[in-house]
Amino acid sequence: MAQSQNKKDLPPPLPEPLRVPVADSHTHLDMQSGTVEEALAKAASVGVTTLIQVGCDLAGSRWAAKTAEAHENIWATVALHPNEAPRIVHGDPDGWSRQGAREPGGEKALDAALEEIAALAALPQVRGVGETGLDYFRTGPEGIAAQERSFRGHVAIAKRYGKALVIHDREAHEDVLRVLAEEGAPETVVFHCYSGDAAMAKICAERGYYMSFAGNVTFKNATPLREAVAVAPLDLLLVETDAPFLTPAPYRGRPNAPYLIPLTLRAMAEAKGVPEDTLAAAVAANTARVFGYSAPVSGPGEPREKHYSQ
């Protein structure tokens, strides 16, 4: 039993490198073990040359912006996660969000937090607003109003600064699409860790929304996700880890990290019925277009001045 537990704690081995370099469109380096430089080097060794570091709360968003400023091959997104908004408004007595117990702050506290997210979103190294959206799995009915208020605020911020909107949608497909329609979606929308089916993928495609697939597309019971990949247009597909979560098969349950992107991309290519290199080239171009960057011009992990160009 102890040996099994120890194995689960071990990082999976390096996969076969990709021939065409790609980006991890959604990762949480602040929740992973090791240094940022180690993560960059390990990812680059298998052809994952750009990372999008995603913020989920104020502290994480500040860290994302700071980390992207210091590393040539990292870009940031900033936001209050859908499950964070109700904690700001109603409090977090259990300290579930890793910030300790918090008292209710009401809508005034949420508005103040959104103001700081807006200030961070204006920074040049921040290329997206997210992950935001709706999550009906972890937050009960009492938190829906706070989530929707926060989501609408993030939509406005993304439009104000011309940044990509990165959406977390868990068991809330219809309401996420409704809010986007009511608010008027930003020019660039990404459904992170896409969780809909093929029918929803067709709706997203009609509206020009990008769909980013994570390691769960490799799971045995994920037929609806693979069917969604099959119908999604090649020019609207992204790949991500959502690390340290959603480690792809056959390493489910072990720590995830950006270097495992090749496993997910290969599963997507199989589902899509296209060669691995074809999908990799499309994903690389799509991610650069979404987040407004050029391909890296130097080795991984070099903390130096970044050149900004939209």
C-alpha positions, 0 to 999 in steps of 0.5 A, a space after each residue: 500500500 505504501 509503495 503504491 502511494 509513493 508511486 502516485 507521488 512520482 512524476 510520470 516519465 518524459 514522453 517522446 518529444 513533439 517534432 513541432 513545438 507547441 504551447 501549454 495554453 493553461 497551467 498553474 505553475 504556482 501549484 506545482 513542485 519544483 522551480 519555474 525554470 525547471 518546469 520550463 526546461 523540462 517542457 522545452 525538452 519535449 517540444 512545449 516551448 511556451 506556457 500560459 500561467 493562469 491566475 485564480 485569485 488575487 494572490 495567484 494573479 499577481 504571481 502570474 503577472 510577476 512570473 510572466 514578466 521575468 520569463 521570456 516564454 511565459 505569458 499570464 492570465 489573471 482572474 478570480 476563479 468562479 469558485 473564488 467569487 462566492 468566497 469573497 462575497 460570502 466568506 470562506 470559513 473552512 479556508 478551502 481556497 488555501 488563504 485561510 478562513 475569510 469573513 464575508 466581504 459582500 459585493 463591495 469586496 468583489 468589486 474591489 477585487 475586480 478592480 485589481 484584476 483590471 489593473 493587472 489585466 492592463 499589464 503587457 505581459 498579461 494576455 488573458 482574463 481568466 479563468 472566469 466563468 461559472 461552476 455549478 459543481 463545487 459552488 451551490 445555488 447560494 453562490 450563483 449570483 456572485 459567480 455571475 456578477 464576477 463573470 460579467 465583470 471579467 467579460 467587461 475587463 477583457 473587452 476593455 483591454 482587448 485581452 482573451 477571455 479564458 472560461 472555466 465552465 463546469 456543469 454550466 454550459 447553457 448559462 455560460 453561453 447565455 452570459 456571453 450572448 447577453 454581455 457581448 463576447 470579447 473578440 477572443 474567447 477560450 473554453 479552457 478544459 473544454 467539457 461540452 459535447 460535440 453539439 456544444 462544440 458546433 455552437 462554439 465553432 459557429 461563434 468563433 470560440 476556441 476550445 482547449 482540451 486537457 488530459 481528461 480527453 485521454 480518459 477511457 470514459 471521455 468519448 464525448 470529449 473526443 467526439 467534440 475534438 473530432 468536430 471542432 475546427 482545426 483553427 479553433 483547437 488548443 491543448 493544455 495541462 491544467 497542471 497539476 490537475 487532470 494528468 493524462 492516461 496512463 498516469 492519471 492520479 500522478 502529478 501533472 506538468 507542462 511536459 506531459 502535453 505530448 500525451 494529450 496532443 497525440 490523443 487529440 490527433 487520433 480523435 481528430 484523425 489528423 497527423 500529430 504534426 498537423 495538429 501541433 502546427 495548428 495548435 501552436 499557431 492558434 495559441 500564439 494568435 489567442 494570446 498575441 505572442 510570437 514564437 520564442 527566440 531563445 532557450 527556456 527559462 532565461 529571465 530577461 527583458 521581454 519584448 511586447 508586441 500585440 
